[in-house]
């Protein structure tokens, strides 16, 4: 009887050990595969194009991406990650994610697209900076593309007006998309934007769509308020029809490459630059900034009126006073100049 009791106790101990081992293995398996594993506070983990497998794994550990690198490496081997390969991309991570899901995303290339939004961009180097900030390629790569005459010609532009191909909006593009493909994406969106209706309106103005964008950039530079854009557009179109100089202050500021100018002076007007519309008749060679959708549509749907002169209001509201004659305009101009003097704005 006592011997049987000892056997039962021995068997119980063995069963307990087996159960303990099974539960231990299950717990380790759960921790490795299914438990939340991300330790980093970063929102995304980036894998560069052609980055070696060993480099990515090393960074996951050195950058503290996962809580337990040993568990991560175990699951990576179990899921055959090295043989499958890690796809380049921008991967969303959060602290609820487990190793199995994280590795599955890396293996399958299941990355989050960049929501690239831009507006109020003044210069192409500014735009290149935004692109270099949000995508894998650097800003130098993008500025070289934006300055590439042959690339501009490929899309029906020249180097001066190429900047008008980029319509400010929100675009979903993968982080590691090749820079040439990103430019091509903007071209396709530009073609969608210029509908048959918009093209017909441009044609009725006697302007190419590139010229509409150039004029729209001047309107945008002049207008502080969107609701005034159609009226400003109408004024410049009146000047073009009459063969007058546009005499747009934003073009003078652009020509002088000095965006700190608050008061355009006679010395600014003398610069010999094709963008100086005080000296050169017609539209400048290209946009002075990236035109907005609102400014393009303001040109296409301009306000019909007889005005050919405008001057900023002396209340600094951002709106303008309009005139048909030089005499009327000079009265408005003196008011504004007096207001500038009273605020000690000399340049």
PyMOL commands that set and color helices and strands:
alter all, ss='L'
color gray80, all
select helices_A, chain A and resi 2-34+53-62+69-78+81-84+99-108+124-134+139-146+149-154+162-165+179-193+196-204+209-222+226-242+249-256+266-269+293-300+326-342
alter helices_A, ss='H'
color red, helices_A
select strands_A, chain A and resi 44-47+89-92+114-117+170-173+309-312+320-323
alter strands_A, ss='S'
color yellow, strands_A
deselect
rebuild
show_as cartoon
